[in-house]
Amino acid sequence: QTNSVRLDGLLGFRYLSLSESLNVYDTYYDNIGGTRSFGGSPLAFSDTLNDFDGFRVTNSFYGGSSGARFYYAQERWFFSALGKVAWGQVQERATLSGSTTLTDANGHQTVLPGGILTTTANMGSHYQSVYALAPEGQFNIGYQLLPYVTVRIGYTFLYLSNVARPGNQITRVTNNNQVPSSPTYGAAGSSSTGFQFQSSSYWAQGLNFGLDFRF
């Protein structure tokens, strides 16, 4: 392998996808009677109460990309670095679901919509499109073992400036009148604030190892 230096410009299109989900399950047993409620009524002795809160998000990034790639080789060793940034839109979708299930001593089940963190005020599918940047950096170093065989190790870093994460979509304040396991469920009063997107950034990094065969 001869000594060489090369610098390339890059221009293209970038697509990134990030999907995550967070599920919360709770189970209550009322062995005393009257200490828990369902639908505004006290639970009977030995009733079981199960509630579920689900948060699922998908992020799809579409945008243009530009950058540069540097390559340097000296005898059997080589080093390469790549830096690029993409700019475009992230399509964020959050789906919130929840339910509370009462199981009586005979095994009969009754289900009401909403858990504890999700209620009829914020459940459903929600969508927004926002601007974002996605820079990426890669570094690789390698050694030519044989004329057609090269071993390499590298590092990659990727950042996305605006995404929806499932934990961020949890409402910190709920109205007990809309929580099926609350004693005041169904009572008159102001309702909880509807769903509002809460966005944050996301980054990922990794190491790679490779053995290349060239013919």
C-alpha atoms as a printed R data frame, in Angstrom:
    type eleno elety resid chain resno       x       y      z
1   ATOM     1    CA   GLN     A     1   0.000   0.000  0.000
2   ATOM     2    CA   THR     A     2   1.512   3.332 -1.090
3   ATOM     3    CA   ASN     A     3   1.433   6.582  0.862
4   ATOM     4    CA   SER     A     4  -1.549   8.738 -0.048
5   ATOM     5    CA   VAL     A     5  -3.778  11.588  1.122
6   ATOM     6    CA   ARG     A     6  -7.312  12.154 -0.098
7   ATOM     7    CA   LEU     A     7 -10.088  14.607  0.774
8   ATOM     8    CA   ASP     A     8 -13.613  14.105 -0.612
9   ATOM     9    CA   GLY     A     9 -16.669  16.337 -0.393
10  ATOM    10    CA   LEU     A    10 -20.030  14.733  0.346
11  ATOM    11    CA   LEU     A    11 -23.550  15.802 -0.598
12  ATOM    12    CA   GLY     A    12 -26.681  13.717 -0.269
13  ATOM    13    CA   PHE     A    13 -29.953  12.895  1.462
14  ATOM    14    CA   ARG     A    14 -30.297  11.590  5.034
15  ATOM    15    CA   TYR     A    15 -33.033   9.524  6.665
16  ATOM    16    CA   LEU     A    16 -33.035   8.573 10.357
17  ATOM    17    CA   SER     A    17 -35.646   6.688 12.364
18  ATOM    18    CA   LEU     A    18 -36.015   6.369 16.129
19  ATOM    19    CA   SER     A    19 -38.851   4.414 17.779
20  ATOM    20    CA   GLU     A    20 -39.238   3.885 21.528
21  ATOM    21    CA   SER     A    21 -41.931   2.830 23.951
22  ATOM    22    CA   LEU     A    22 -42.498   2.970 27.692
23  ATOM    23    CA   ASN     A    23 -45.165   0.893 29.453
24  ATOM    24    CA   VAL     A    24 -46.176   1.150 33.100
25  ATOM    25    CA   TYR     A    25 -48.216  -1.582 34.827
26  ATOM    26    CA   ASP     A    26 -49.665  -1.535 38.351
27  ATOM    27    CA   THR     A    27 -51.630  -4.156 40.271
28  ATOM    28    CA   TYR     A    28 -53.594  -3.515 43.477
29  ATOM    29    CA   TYR     A    29 -55.144  -6.051 45.811
30  ATOM    30    CA   ASP     A    30 -57.729  -4.867 48.320
31  ATOM    31    CA   ASN     A    31 -57.561  -7.462 51.079
32  ATOM    32    CA   ILE     A    32 -59.231  -5.165 53.591
33  ATOM    33    CA   GLY     A    33 -62.069  -3.677 51.562
34  ATOM    34    CA   GLY     A    34 -62.875  -0.023 51.037
35  ATOM    35    CA   THR     A    35 -59.284   1.193 50.725
36  ATOM    36    CA   ARG     A    36 -59.322   1.270 46.896
37  ATOM    37    CA   SER     A    37 -61.891   2.409 44.365
38  ATOM    38    CA   PHE     A    38 -62.832   1.840 40.750
39  ATOM    39    CA   GLY     A    39 -64.990   4.196 38.717
40  ATOM    40    CA   GLY     A    40 -65.685   6.236 41.838
41  ATOM    41    CA   SER     A    41 -66.971   3.255 43.880
42  ATOM    42    CA   PRO     A    42 -65.063   1.362 46.596
43  ATOM    43    CA   LEU     A    43 -63.628  -2.032 45.689
44  ATOM    44    CA   ALA     A    44 -65.125  -5.101 47.273
45  ATOM    45    CA   PHE     A    45 -63.040  -7.515 49.329
46  ATOM    46    CA   SER     A    46 -60.492  -9.463 47.217
47  ATOM    47    CA   ASP     A    47 -61.099  -7.393 44.060
48  ATOM    48    CA   THR     A    48 -58.044  -6.880 41.880
49  ATOM    49    CA   LEU     A    49 -57.268  -3.641 40.086
50  ATOM    50    CA   ASN     A    50 -54.832  -3.454 37.158
51  ATOM    51    CA   ASP     A    51 -53.928  -0.247 35.401
52  ATOM    52    CA   PHE     A    52 -51.803   0.303 32.316
53  ATOM    53    CA   ASP     A    53 -50.161   3.409 30.861
54  ATOM    54    CA   GLY     A    54 -48.458   3.197 27.458
55  ATOM    55    CA   PHE     A    55 -46.287   5.756 25.702
56  ATOM    56    CA   ARG     A    56 -44.999   5.015 22.202
57  ATOM    57    CA   VAL     A    57 -43.120   7.496 20.019
58  ATOM    58    CA   THR     A    58 -41.698   7.398 16.502
59  ATOM    59    CA   ASN     A    59 -39.339   9.968 14.989
60  ATOM    60    CA   SER     A    60 -38.594  10.103 11.259
61  ATOM    61    CA   PHE     A    61 -35.962  12.557 10.056
62  ATOM    62    CA   TYR     A    62 -35.719  13.626  6.398
63  ATOM    63    CA   GLY     A    63 -33.162  16.137  5.182
64  ATOM    64    CA   GLY     A    64 -30.255  17.129  3.020
65  ATOM    65    CA   SER     A    65 -26.711  16.256  4.074
66  ATOM    66    CA   SER     A    66 -23.242  17.628  3.352
67  ATOM    67    CA   GLY     A    67 -19.782  16.945  4.719
68  ATOM    68    CA   ALA     A    68 -16.245  15.794  3.993
69  ATOM    69    CA   ARG     A    69 -14.190  12.613  4.222
70  ATOM    70    CA   PHE     A    70 -10.425  12.548  4.837
71  ATOM    71    CA   TYR     A    71  -8.190   9.550  4.151
72  ATOM    72    CA   TYR     A    72  -4.485   9.183  4.904
73  ATOM    73    CA   ALA     A    73  -2.317   6.108  4.324
74  ATOM    74    CA   GLN     A    74   1.337   5.495  5.137
75  ATOM    75    CA   GLU     A    75   2.844   2.138  4.265
76  ATOM    76    CA   ARG     A    76   0.535  -0.428  5.932
77  ATOM    77    CA   TRP     A    77  -1.331   1.993  8.214
78  ATOM    78    CA   PHE     A    78  -4.289   4.156  7.284
79  ATOM    79    CA   PHE     A    79  -6.533   6.698  9.022
80  ATOM    80    CA   SER     A    80  -9.914   8.003  7.880
81  ATOM    81    CA   ALA     A    81 -12.259  10.625  9.290
82  ATOM    82    CA   LEU     A    82 -15.733  11.616  8.190
83  ATOM    83    CA   GLY     A    83 -17.775  14.593  9.302
84  ATOM    84    CA   LYS     A    84 -21.178  15.569  7.979
85  ATOM    85    CA   VAL     A    85 -24.323  17.359  9.043
86  ATOM    86    CA   ALA     A    86 -27.905  16.943  7.880
87  ATOM    87    CA   TRP     A    87 -30.666  19.490  8.201
88  ATOM    88    CA   GLY     A    88 -34.380  18.920  7.717
89  ATOM    89    CA   GLN     A    89 -37.630  17.970  9.395
90  ATOM    90    CA   VAL     A    90 -38.413  15.409 12.088
91  ATOM    91    CA   GLN     A    91 -41.896  13.944 11.950
92  ATOM    92    CA   GLU     A    92 -42.732  13.139 15.570
93  ATOM    93    CA   ARG     A    93 -45.671  10.932 16.483
94  ATOM    94    CA   ALA     A    94 -46.675  10.047 20.049
95  ATOM    95    CA   THR     A    95 -49.363   7.490 20.855
96  ATOM    96    CA   LEU     A    96 -50.685   7.404 24.420
97  ATOM    97    CA   SER     A    97 -52.936   4.621 25.627
98  ATOM    98    CA   GLY     A    98 -54.209   3.480 29.001
99  ATOM    99    CA   SER     A    99 -56.782   1.363 30.756
100 ATOM   100    CA   THR     A   100 -57.854   0.279 34.219
101 ATOM   101    CA   THR     A   101 -59.304  -3.199 34.713
102 ATOM   102    CA   LEU     A   102 -61.318  -4.436 37.686
103 ATOM   103    CA   THR     A   103 -61.382  -8.201 38.260
104 ATOM   104    CA   ASP     A   104 -63.833  -9.400 40.871
105 ATOM   105    CA   ALA     A   105 -63.688 -12.582 42.943
106 ATOM   106    CA   ASN     A   106 -65.564 -14.495 40.211
107 ATOM   107    CA   GLY     A   107 -63.092 -13.493 37.505
108 ATOM   108    CA   HIS     A   108 -65.449 -11.042 35.814
109 ATOM   109    CA   GLN     A   109 -63.635  -8.028 34.357
110 ATOM   110    CA   THR     A   110 -64.708  -4.435 33.824
111 ATOM   111    CA   VAL     A   111 -62.502  -2.018 31.902
112 ATOM   112    CA   LEU     A   112 -62.435   1.788 31.935
113 ATOM   113    CA   PRO     A   113 -60.298   3.946 29.624
114 ATOM   114    CA   GLY     A   114 -57.256   5.588 31.195
115 ATOM   115    CA   GLY     A   115 -54.631   4.549 33.670
116 ATOM   116    CA   ILE     A   116 -52.918   6.894 36.120
117 ATOM   117    CA   LEU     A   117 -50.584   8.813 33.811
118 ATOM   118    CA   THR     A   118 -52.846   8.609 30.758
119 ATOM   119    CA   THR     A   119 -56.467   9.745 30.823
120 ATOM   120    CA   THR     A   120 -59.132  10.679 28.286
121 ATOM   121    CA   ALA     A   121 -57.577  14.167 28.271
122 ATOM   122    CA   ASN     A   122 -54.275  13.118 26.658
123 ATOM   123    CA   MET     A   123 -54.775   9.635 25.168
124 ATOM   124    CA   GLY     A   124 -54.654   9.134 21.422
125 ATOM   125    CA   SER     A   125 -52.220   9.712 18.565
126 ATOM   126    CA   HIS     A   126 -50.486  13.081 18.324
127 ATOM   127    CA   TYR     A   127 -48.264  14.442 15.540
128 ATOM   128    CA   GLN     A   128 -45.957  17.365 14.863
129 ATOM   129    CA   SER     A   129 -43.193  18.220 12.393
130 ATOM   130    CA   VAL     A   130 -40.208  20.235 13.638
131 ATOM   131    CA   TYR     A   131 -36.844  21.419 12.283
132 ATOM   132    CA   ALA     A   132 -33.719  19.543 13.386
133 ATOM   133    CA   LEU     A   133 -30.000  19.138 12.759
134 ATOM   134    CA   ALA     A   134 -28.217  15.772 12.624
135 ATOM   135    CA   PRO     A   135 -24.397  15.991 12.758
136 ATOM   136    CA   GLU     A   136 -22.298  12.822 12.575
137 ATOM   137    CA   GLY     A   137 -18.619  12.041 13.006
138 ATOM   138    CA   GLN     A   138 -16.644   8.871 12.220
139 ATOM   139    CA   PHE     A   139 -13.008   7.950 12.848
140 ATOM   140    CA   ASN     A   140 -11.265   4.785 11.703
141 ATOM   141    CA   ILE     A   141  -7.723   3.470 11.923
142 ATOM   142    CA   GLY     A   142  -6.536   0.292 10.240
143 ATOM   143    CA   TYR     A   143  -3.598  -1.882  9.312
144 ATOM   144    CA   GLN     A   144  -2.992  -3.896  6.165
145 ATOM   145    CA   LEU     A   145  -2.192  -7.438  7.244
146 ATOM   146    CA   LEU     A   146  -1.901  -8.824  3.711
147 ATOM   147    CA   PRO     A   147  -2.155  -7.254  0.252
148 ATOM   148    CA   TYR     A   148  -5.915  -7.879  0.220
149 ATOM   149    CA   VAL     A   149  -6.716  -8.089  3.946
150 ATOM   150    CA   THR     A   150  -7.104  -5.086  6.295
151 ATOM   151    CA   VAL     A   151  -8.109  -4.943  9.959
152 ATOM   152    CA   ARG     A   152  -9.654  -1.748 11.352
153 ATOM   153    CA   ILE     A   153 -11.228  -0.200 14.449
154 ATOM   154    CA   GLY     A   154 -13.383   2.917 14.578
155 ATOM   155    CA   TYR     A   155 -15.655   5.229 16.526
156 ATOM   156    CA   THR     A   156 -18.954   6.825 15.462
157 ATOM   157    CA   PHE     A   157 -20.977   9.617 17.039
158 ATOM   158    CA   LEU     A   158 -24.468  10.711 15.927
159 ATOM   159    CA   TYR     A   159 -26.612  13.542 17.287
160 ATOM   160    CA   LEU     A   160 -30.194  14.571 16.533
161 ATOM   161    CA   SER     A   161 -31.226  17.948 17.921
162 ATOM   162    CA   ASN     A   162 -34.994  17.469 18.205
163 ATOM   163    CA   VAL     A   163 -36.837  14.224 18.990
164 ATOM   164    CA   ALA     A   164 -39.753  13.044 21.097
165 ATOM   165    CA   ARG     A   165 -38.811  10.547 23.837
166 ATOM   166    CA   PRO     A   166 -41.487   8.456 25.598
167 ATOM   167    CA   GLY     A   167 -40.537   9.501 29.134
168 ATOM   168    CA   ASN     A   168 -40.833  13.169 28.245
169 ATOM   169    CA   GLN     A   169 -44.456  12.734 27.192
170 ATOM   170    CA   ILE     A   170 -45.596  11.747 30.692
171 ATOM   171    CA   THR     A   171 -47.920  14.341 32.170
172 ATOM   172    CA   ARG     A   172 -46.628  15.384 35.579
173 ATOM   173    CA   VAL     A   173 -50.001  16.674 36.783
174 ATOM   174    CA   THR     A   174 -53.279  14.794 36.319
175 ATOM   175    CA   ASN     A   175 -56.841  15.445 37.402
176 ATOM   176    CA   ASN     A   176 -58.044  12.744 39.812
177 ATOM   177    CA   ASN     A   177 -61.552  13.171 38.421
178 ATOM   178    CA   GLN     A   178 -60.299  11.476 35.234
179 ATOM   179    CA   VAL     A   179 -58.300   8.659 36.880
180 ATOM   180    CA   PRO     A   180 -60.494   5.493 37.058
181 ATOM   181    CA   SER     A   181 -58.846   4.299 40.305
182 ATOM   182    CA   SER     A   182 -59.472   7.622 42.073
183 ATOM   183    CA   PRO     A   183 -62.348   7.967 44.583
184 ATOM   184    CA   THR     A   184 -63.357  11.222 42.842
185 ATOM   185    CA   TYR     A   185 -63.494   9.701 39.360
186 ATOM   186    CA   GLY     A   186 -66.309  11.234 37.320
187 ATOM   187    CA   ALA     A   187 -66.857  14.144 39.675
188 ATOM   188    CA   ALA     A   188 -67.541  17.569 38.185
189 ATOM   189    CA   GLY     A   189 -64.627  19.975 37.888
190 ATOM   190    CA   SER     A   190 -62.009  21.292 35.529
191 ATOM   191    CA   SER     A   191 -60.398  18.752 33.221
192 ATOM   192    CA   SER     A   192 -56.698  18.086 32.805
193 ATOM   193    CA   THR     A   193 -54.685  19.952 30.226
194 ATOM   194    CA   GLY     A   194 -54.579  18.124 26.891
195 ATOM   195    CA   PHE     A   195 -51.474  16.575 25.388
196 ATOM   196    CA   GLN     A   196 -48.481  18.803 24.665
197 ATOM   197    CA   PHE     A   197 -45.299  17.615 22.944
198 ATOM   198    CA   GLN     A   198 -42.116  17.731 24.988
199 ATOM   199    CA   SER     A   199 -39.036  17.408 22.794
200 ATOM   200    CA   SER     A   200 -35.389  16.834 23.623
201 ATOM   201    CA   SER     A   201 -32.159  15.883 21.854
202 ATOM   202    CA   TYR     A   202 -30.777  12.399 21.211
203 ATOM   203    CA   TRP     A   203 -27.261  11.104 20.706
204 ATOM   204    CA   ALA     A   204 -25.686   7.729 20.085
205 ATOM   205    CA   GLN     A   205 -22.122   6.515 19.905
206 ATOM   206    CA   GLY     A   206 -20.438   3.234 19.147
207 ATOM   207    CA   LEU     A   207 -17.265   1.329 18.391
208 ATOM   208    CA   ASN     A   208 -16.800  -0.818 15.317
209 ATOM   209    CA   PHE     A   209 -14.322  -3.528 14.464
210 ATOM   210    CA   GLY     A   210 -13.800  -4.925 10.994
211 ATOM   211    CA   LEU     A   211 -11.825  -7.238  8.782
212 ATOM   212    CA   ASP     A   212 -11.883  -6.180  5.126
213 ATOM   213    CA   PHE     A   213 -11.096  -8.355  2.126
214 ATOM   214    CA   ARG     A   214 -10.396  -6.519 -1.141
215 ATOM   215    CA   PHE     A   215 -10.106  -8.179 -4.541
